[in-house]
Amino acid sequence: MRMIWLALAIWGAIHPMYYFVQWFQTNGWDIMAMVDAWHANAASSGLVWDLTIAAVTLTIWIVVEVMQTREWIRLLAIPATFCIGVSCGLPLYLYFRSAHKT
C-alpha cells in the first residue's frame, strides 16, 4: 500500500499543477486573479471551500499525530497540502504514516 500512497502523492502534485501552470501561462502569473477565478460561480466556490475544509482538517490531524509520534518528517505534508493541494498532501501523509506499518 505504501507505494500506492507515494504514486498518488506524485500524481496529486503533477496533474493539478499542469492545469495551474496552463492557467498562469494564459492569464499571467497573478495569484489573486487565480483566486478570483476559483470563485467564478457558486459551484467552484463550493469546491474551493470543500477543499479548504479538508486541508484544515488534514493539517489538524497531522499536527496532533506528529505531536504524539515525534515523526517530524510527516510535517512536510502540510506545505504539500497548501502549496500543491489536498490531492498531494493527503496521500503524502499516508505514505509517511505507513512507514512503520508492514
N, CA, C and O of each residue as an XYZ file, in Angstrom:
408
protein
N       0.820     -1.200      0.000
C       0.000      0.000      0.000
C       0.862      1.261      0.000
O       0.481      2.288     -0.563
N       2.006      1.171      0.627
C       2.854      2.355      0.777
C       3.224      2.977     -0.570
O       3.210      4.200     -0.712
N       3.550      2.152     -1.547
C       3.930      2.673     -2.858
C       2.725      3.262     -3.596
O       2.878      4.160     -4.424
N       1.545      2.761     -3.296
C       0.336      3.354     -3.885
C       0.158      4.768     -3.354
O      -0.164      5.677     -4.118
N       0.366      4.968     -2.040
C       0.259      6.323     -1.457
C       1.257      7.261     -2.125
O       0.919      8.395     -2.464
N       2.487      6.787     -2.312
C       3.510      7.625     -2.940
C       3.130      7.956     -4.380
O       3.273      9.100     -4.812
N       2.655      6.975     -5.116
C       2.238      7.213     -6.506
C       1.094      8.226     -6.566
O       1.081      9.100     -7.433
N       0.137      8.109     -5.648
C      -0.975      9.066     -5.613
C      -0.499     10.469     -5.240
O      -1.018     11.456     -5.762
N       0.480     10.565     -4.346
C       1.034     11.876     -3.980
C       1.715     12.527     -5.185
O       1.563     13.725     -5.426
N       2.456     11.731     -5.927
C       3.132     12.260     -7.130
C       2.101     12.679     -8.168
O       2.200     13.760     -8.748
N       1.121     11.829     -8.399
C       0.056     12.170     -9.340
C      -0.686     13.423     -8.864
O      -1.003     14.305     -9.662
N      -0.960     13.492     -7.557
C      -1.658     14.635     -6.985
C      -0.855     15.923     -7.050
O      -1.425     17.009     -6.953
N       0.451     15.821     -7.213
C       1.294     17.009     -7.392
C       1.348     17.424     -8.861
O       1.260     18.609     -9.184
N       1.492     16.445     -9.739
C       1.723     16.746    -11.160
C       0.444     17.111    -11.907
O       0.406     18.113    -12.620
N      -0.589     16.312    -11.749
C      -1.796     16.505    -12.556
C      -2.461     17.865    -12.310
O      -2.711     18.586    -13.275
N      -2.756     18.246    -11.062
C      -3.352     19.577    -10.865
C      -2.414     20.713    -11.279
O      -2.866     21.735    -11.795
N      -1.107     20.535    -11.052
C      -0.152     21.585    -11.391
C      -0.143     21.861    -12.893
O       0.077     22.997    -13.315
N      -0.380     20.833    -13.694
C      -0.469     21.005    -15.151
C      -1.512     22.074    -15.491
O      -1.270     22.955    -16.316
N      -2.673     21.981    -14.841
C      -3.752     22.929    -15.115
C      -3.454     24.307    -14.545
O      -3.792     25.317    -15.161
N      -2.823     24.362    -13.372
C      -2.467     25.655    -12.789
C      -1.461     26.390    -13.675
O      -1.626     27.580    -13.946
N      -0.435     25.698    -14.121
C       0.582     26.325    -14.980
C      -0.047     26.773    -16.291
O       0.250     27.859    -16.789
N      -0.905     25.944    -16.844
C      -1.603     26.302    -18.087
C      -2.416     27.594    -17.878
O      -2.406     28.484    -18.729
N      -3.115     27.685    -16.744
C      -3.911     28.876    -16.459
C      -3.005     30.103    -16.321
O      -3.298     31.160    -16.880
N      -1.909     29.961    -15.578
C      -0.985     31.086    -15.388
C      -0.388     31.536    -16.717
O      -0.235     32.736    -16.943
N      -0.052     30.611    -17.586
C       0.520     30.988    -18.877
C      -0.480     31.761    -19.732
O      -0.090     32.633    -20.509
N      -1.745     31.452    -19.596
C      -2.790     32.133    -20.351
C      -3.175     33.469    -19.726
O      -3.424     34.440    -20.440
N      -3.224     33.523    -18.398
C      -3.775     34.687    -17.696
C      -2.757     35.522    -16.942
O      -3.124     36.510    -16.306
N      -1.493     35.151    -16.999
C      -0.474     35.869    -16.257
C      -0.281     35.263    -14.878
O      -1.147     34.551    -14.371
N       0.850     35.551    -14.287
C       1.240     34.936    -13.016
C       0.744     35.764    -11.832
O       1.527     36.202    -10.989
N      -0.559     35.965    -11.787
C      -1.205     36.746    -10.732
C      -2.037     35.806     -9.870
O      -3.103     35.354    -10.287
N      -1.550     35.515     -8.671
C      -2.223     34.556     -7.794
C      -3.617     35.034     -7.401
O      -4.532     34.222     -7.271
N      -3.789     36.336     -7.211
C      -5.106     36.845     -6.821
C      -6.123     36.687     -7.958
O      -7.309     36.477     -7.705
N      -5.665     36.788     -9.195
C      -6.569     36.544    -10.325
C      -7.000     35.080    -10.337
O      -8.136     34.771    -10.694
N      -6.102     34.184     -9.951
C      -6.466     32.775     -9.880
C      -7.484     32.541     -8.764
O      -8.441     31.789     -8.944
N      -7.280     33.179     -7.624
C      -8.240     33.049     -6.523
C      -9.605     33.567     -6.965
O     -10.632     32.964     -6.654
N      -9.617     34.681     -7.689
C     -10.882     35.202     -8.220
C     -11.529     34.191     -9.166
O     -12.746     34.007     -9.141
N     -10.723     33.540     -9.995
C     -11.249     32.538    -10.928
C     -11.841     31.348    -10.176
O     -12.829     30.760    -10.616
N     -11.239     30.997     -9.051
C     -11.769     29.887     -8.246
C     -13.170     30.199     -7.740
O     -13.949     29.285     -7.470
N     -13.497     31.475     -7.611
C     -14.803     31.890     -7.107
C     -15.671     32.479     -8.218
O     -16.463     33.392     -7.982
N     -15.514     31.952     -9.422
C     -16.255     32.463    -10.577
C     -17.749     32.182    -10.478
O     -18.557     32.927    -11.033
N     -18.122     31.119     -9.780
C     -19.542     30.796     -9.626
C     -19.728     29.998     -8.337
O     -18.761     29.649     -7.661
N     -20.976     29.722     -8.015
C     -21.283     29.029     -6.753
C     -20.696     27.616     -6.721
O     -20.255     27.155     -5.669
N     -20.689     26.934     -7.854
C     -20.156     25.566     -7.884
C     -18.660     25.546     -7.587
O     -18.196     24.728     -6.792
N     -17.910     26.436     -8.217
C     -16.465     26.450     -7.971
C     -16.156     26.966     -6.567
O     -15.206     26.496     -5.941
N     -16.933     27.915     -6.061
C     -16.731     28.377     -4.684
C     -16.989     27.253     -3.691
O     -16.260     27.114     -2.708
N     -18.021     26.450     -3.941
C     -18.293     25.301     -3.080
C     -17.144     24.315     -3.074
O     -16.793     23.776     -2.024
N     -16.555     24.073     -4.233
C     -15.420     23.174     -4.320
C     -14.212     23.737     -3.583
O     -13.501     22.999     -2.900
N     -13.974     25.039     -3.717
C     -12.861     25.679     -3.002
C     -13.045     25.512     -1.493
O     -12.095     25.169     -0.790
N     -14.250     25.750     -0.995
C     -14.486     25.611      0.443
C     -14.397     24.163      0.889
O     -13.902     23.885      1.982
N     -14.867     23.233      0.064
C     -14.749     21.815      0.379
C     -13.278     21.429      0.551
O     -12.916     20.762      1.521
N     -12.445     21.846     -0.382
C     -11.014     21.527     -0.308
C     -10.321     22.273      0.828
O      -9.399     21.738      1.445
N     -10.748     23.490      1.109
C     -10.160     24.252      2.211
C     -10.439     23.571      3.549
O      -9.545     23.430      4.382
N     -11.684     23.154      3.744
C     -12.045     22.472      4.996
C     -11.298     21.146      5.100
O     -10.837     20.785      6.183
N     -11.173     20.419      3.996
C     -10.413     19.164      4.001
C      -8.944     19.432      4.337
O      -8.337     18.668      5.088
N      -8.369     20.498      3.796
C      -6.967     20.831      4.062
C      -6.748     21.200      5.525
O      -5.759     20.784      6.130
N      -7.659     21.976      6.094
C      -7.548     22.343      7.507
C      -7.684     21.107      8.384
O      -6.930     20.935      9.341
N      -8.641     20.247      8.060
C      -8.835     19.005      8.819
C      -7.595     18.130      8.759
O      -7.149     17.609      9.781
N      -7.036     17.966      7.565
C      -5.814     17.176      7.402
C      -4.667     17.777      8.211
O      -3.901     17.047      8.839
N      -4.547     19.094      8.196
C      -3.480     19.761      8.943
C      -3.605     19.501     10.439
O      -2.611     19.206     11.103
N      -4.814     19.606     10.970
C      -5.018     19.330     12.399
C      -4.655     17.888     12.713
O      -3.989     17.621     13.713
N      -5.086     16.954     11.869
C      -4.760     15.536     12.060
C      -3.247     15.321     12.072
O      -2.717     14.618     12.932
N      -2.565     15.930     11.112
C      -1.104     15.789     11.031
C      -0.443     16.330     12.290
O       0.395     15.658     12.891
N      -0.812     17.528     12.686
C      -0.186     18.158     13.860
C      -0.416     17.316     15.112
O       0.518     17.086     15.880
N      -1.639     16.859     15.325
C      -1.944     16.056     16.509
C      -1.119     14.765     16.503
O      -0.537     14.407     17.527
N      -1.061     14.070     15.382
C      -0.303     12.818     15.338
C       1.204     13.048     15.457
O       1.902     12.261     16.096
N       1.702     14.115     14.850
C       3.138     14.394     14.947
C       3.522     14.734     16.385
O       4.601     14.354     16.841
N       2.667     15.432     17.092
C       2.964     15.735     18.494
C       3.023     14.450     19.332
O       3.766     14.383     20.311
N       2.253     13.444     18.953
C       2.263     12.173     19.678
C       3.429     11.276     19.259
O       4.045     10.619     20.099
N       3.727     11.251     17.970
C       4.722     10.302     17.448
C       6.130     10.891     17.340
O       7.115     10.153     17.321
N       6.221     12.209     17.270
C       7.504     12.893     17.056
C       8.144     12.515     15.715
O       9.365     12.577     15.566
N       7.327     12.131     14.760
C       7.796     11.830     13.402
C       7.725     13.122     12.584
O       6.772     13.345     11.838
N       8.739     13.961     12.735
C       8.723     15.323     12.204
C       8.648     15.379     10.683
O       8.120     16.346     10.133
N       9.158     14.375      9.996
C       9.138     14.363      8.530
C       7.706     14.456      8.002
O       7.469     14.966      6.908
N       6.758     13.955      8.793
C       5.360     13.976      8.378
C       4.824     15.389      8.210
O       3.839     15.596      7.501
N       5.460     16.362      8.851
C       5.029     17.756      8.722
C       5.169     18.275      7.293
O       4.544     19.274      6.936
N       5.978     17.613      6.476
C       6.120     18.030      5.079
C       4.806     17.933      4.314
O       4.638     18.583      3.281
N       3.886     17.135      4.808
C       2.583     17.018      4.147
C       1.770     18.309      4.268
O       0.872     18.544      3.460
N       2.069     19.147      5.260
C       1.311     20.399      5.423
C       1.632     21.388      4.306
O       0.702     21.866      3.656
N       2.905     21.724      4.047
C       3.142     22.620      2.908
C       2.737     21.986      1.573
O       2.333     22.693      0.650
N       2.842     20.659      1.468
C       2.390     19.998      0.239
C       0.891     20.214      0.050
O       0.422     20.406     -1.071
N       0.149     20.181      1.143
C      -1.300     20.380      1.081
C      -1.655     21.796      0.663
O      -2.529     21.986     -0.183
N      -0.993     22.798      1.240
C      -1.375     24.183      0.972
C      -0.672     24.787     -0.242
O      -1.187     25.738     -0.830
N       0.482     24.265     -0.629
C       1.187     24.795     -1.799
C       0.845     24.032     -3.078
O       0.929     24.586     -4.174
N       0.465     22.781     -2.942
C       0.117     21.975     -4.109
C      -1.369     21.634     -4.068
O      -2.116     21.984     -4.983
N      -1.795     20.953     -3.010
C      -3.205     20.620     -2.880
C      -3.415     19.397     -2.006
O      -2.479     18.659     -1.701
N      -4.652     19.202     -1.613
C      -5.018     18.050     -0.801
C      -4.714     16.762     -1.572
O      -4.399     15.736     -0.969
N      -4.808     16.816     -2.892
C      -4.542     15.637     -3.716
C      -3.103     15.161     -3.602
O      -2.813     14.008     -3.922
N      -2.210     16.007     -3.161
C      -0.815     15.633     -2.899
C      -0.582     15.431     -1.412
O       0.039     14.448     -1.008
N      -1.072     16.346     -0.601
C      -0.791     16.313      0.837
C      -1.344     15.101      1.557
O      -0.660     14.528      2.405
N      -2.570     14.694      1.238
C      -3.162     13.544      1.923
C      -2.432     12.247      1.589
O      -2.031     11.539      2.512
N      -2.240     11.900      0.318
C      -1.504     10.655      0.072
C      -0.053     10.716      0.550
O       0.507      9.690      0.937
N       0.568     11.903      0.530
C       1.927     12.028      1.048
C       1.949     11.720      2.537
O       2.841     11.018      3.014
N       0.969     12.241      3.275
C       0.899     11.954      4.695
C       0.659     10.468      4.946
O       1.268      9.887      5.845
N      -0.215      9.853      4.166
C      -0.470      8.420      4.323
C       0.782      7.606      3.996
O       1.027      6.565      4.607
N       1.569      8.080      3.036
C       2.849      7.438      2.720
C       3.779      7.494      3.932
O       4.338      6.471      4.329
N       3.946      8.669      4.517
C       4.803      8.808      5.705
C       4.265      7.961      6.862
O       5.026      7.296      7.565
N       2.958      7.995      7.044
C       2.320      7.298      8.167
C       2.468      5.783      8.046
O       2.537      5.088      9.059
N       2.518      5.277      6.846
C       2.609      3.833      6.642
C       4.029      3.294      6.740
O       4.250      2.096      6.562
N       4.978      4.154      7.016
C       6.394      3.731      7.067
C       6.647      2.669      8.121
O       7.488      1.795      7.913
N       5.951      2.717      9.236
C       6.205      1.785     10.329
C       5.229      0.606     10.339
O       5.284     -0.255     11.217
N       4.346      0.584      9.358
C       3.373     -0.496      9.291
C       3.792     -1.440      8.161
O       3.923     -1.024      7.010
N       3.994     -2.684      8.493
C       4.367     -3.658      7.467
C       3.398     -4.795      7.431
O       3.553     -5.713      6.626
